[in-house]
Amino acid sequence: MNANEEKMLLDTCVLPGKILMENGAEMHRVEDTMNRILSVEYGTNEAMSFVIPTGIFVTTHKGESTKMKRISSRKQDVEKIAQVNEASRQFEAVVFMMCLSSIIGCKK
């Protein structure tokens, strides 16, 4: 993965985390959502996120890239939390289907 792809992955990971935090999601749910997105590219332990009430931190494989995002406002919006959770599940499903399609293509 090149530097631009890593930046895009970090941005893709941090945006839903930021939306979740700003709308009142629990920190463990924010970390779980971000880690699921990261695991699509890196596997389970190759990248990680860390969330505190005022910030999000994400690092990629071997700490080669890191991104931090400050959380300065918070409110409660369960609908936005549900929308982001659904989008992250769709993200995983699309990647899974792409992988499955590639594997099936290898059989032919």
C-alpha positions as CSV (number, residue, x, y, z in Angstrom):
1,M,0.0,0.0,0.0
2,N,1.4,3.4,-1.0
3,A,1.3,6.6,1.1
4,N,-1.7,8.0,-0.7
5,E,-3.7,4.7,-0.2
6,E,-2.8,4.7,3.5
7,K,-3.9,8.3,3.8
8,M,-7.2,7.5,2.1
9,L,-7.7,4.5,4.4
10,L,-7.0,6.6,7.5
11,D,-9.5,9.3,6.3
12,T,-12.1,6.6,5.6
13,C,-11.6,5.2,9.1
14,V,-11.5,8.5,10.9
15,L,-14.6,10.1,9.3
16,P,-17.2,7.6,10.7
17,G,-15.4,7.7,14.0
18,K,-15.7,11.5,14.2
19,I,-19.3,11.4,13.3
20,L,-20.0,8.7,15.9
21,M,-18.2,10.6,18.6
22,E,-19.8,13.9,17.8
23,N,-23.2,12.3,18.0
24,G,-22.8,10.5,21.3
25,A,-21.7,7.0,20.5
26,E,-19.9,5.1,23.2
27,M,-16.1,5.1,22.8
28,H,-15.8,1.3,22.5
29,R,-18.4,1.3,19.6
30,V,-16.4,4.0,17.8
31,E,-13.2,2.0,18.2
32,D,-14.9,-1.2,17.0
33,T,-16.3,0.6,13.9
34,M,-12.9,2.0,13.0
35,N,-11.1,-1.2,13.7
36,R,-13.5,-3.1,11.4
37,I,-12.7,-0.7,8.6
38,L,-9.0,-1.0,9.2
39,S,-9.2,-4.8,9.4
40,V,-10.6,-5.0,5.9
41,E,-7.2,-3.8,4.6
42,Y,-4.8,-4.8,7.4
43,G,-6.2,-7.8,9.2
44,T,-7.0,-7.9,12.9
45,N,-3.9,-6.7,14.6
46,E,-2.0,-4.8,11.9
47,A,-3.6,-1.4,12.5
48,M,-5.4,0.1,15.5
49,S,-7.5,3.0,16.7
50,F,-7.7,4.6,20.1
51,V,-10.5,6.9,21.2
52,I,-10.8,9.3,24.1
53,P,-13.6,11.8,24.7
54,T,-11.8,14.6,22.9
55,G,-9.9,12.8,20.2
56,I,-9.4,9.9,17.8
57,F,-6.1,8.3,17.0
58,V,-5.4,5.8,14.3
59,T,-2.2,4.1,13.2
60,T,-1.5,1.8,10.4
61,H,0.8,-1.2,10.0
62,K,3.9,-0.8,12.1
63,G,3.0,2.8,12.9
64,E,4.1,4.0,9.4
65,S,1.1,6.4,9.3
66,T,-0.9,8.0,12.0
67,K,-3.9,10.3,12.0
68,M,-5.4,12.3,14.9
69,K,-8.7,14.1,14.9
70,R,-9.9,16.4,17.7
71,I,-13.5,16.1,18.8
72,S,-14.6,19.5,20.0
73,S,-18.4,19.1,20.0
74,R,-20.8,16.4,21.2
75,K,-24.6,16.0,21.0
76,Q,-26.9,13.0,21.1
77,D,-28.2,11.8,17.7
78,V,-29.1,8.1,17.6
79,E,-30.2,8.3,14.0
80,K,-26.8,9.4,12.8
81,I,-25.1,6.7,14.9
82,A,-27.4,4.1,13.3
83,Q,-26.6,5.4,9.8
84,V,-22.9,5.2,10.3
85,N,-23.1,1.8,11.8
86,E,-25.1,0.6,8.8
87,A,-22.7,2.2,6.4
88,S,-19.7,0.4,8.1
89,R,-21.5,-2.9,7.8
90,Q,-22.1,-2.3,4.1
91,F,-18.4,-1.4,3.7
92,E,-17.5,-4.8,5.1
93,A,-20.1,-6.6,3.0
94,V,-18.9,-5.0,-0.2
95,V,-15.3,-5.9,0.4
96,F,-16.3,-9.5,1.3
97,M,-18.3,-9.8,-1.9
98,M,-15.4,-8.5,-3.9
99,C,-13.1,-11.0,-2.3
100,L,-15.5,-13.8,-2.8
101,S,-16.0,-12.9,-6.5
102,S,-12.2,-12.9,-7.0
103,I,-11.9,-16.3,-5.4
104,I,-14.7,-17.7,-7.5
105,G,-13.0,-16.3,-10.5
106,C,-9.9,-18.3,-9.7
107,K,-11.9,-21.5,-10.0
108,K,-12.7,-20.9,-13.7
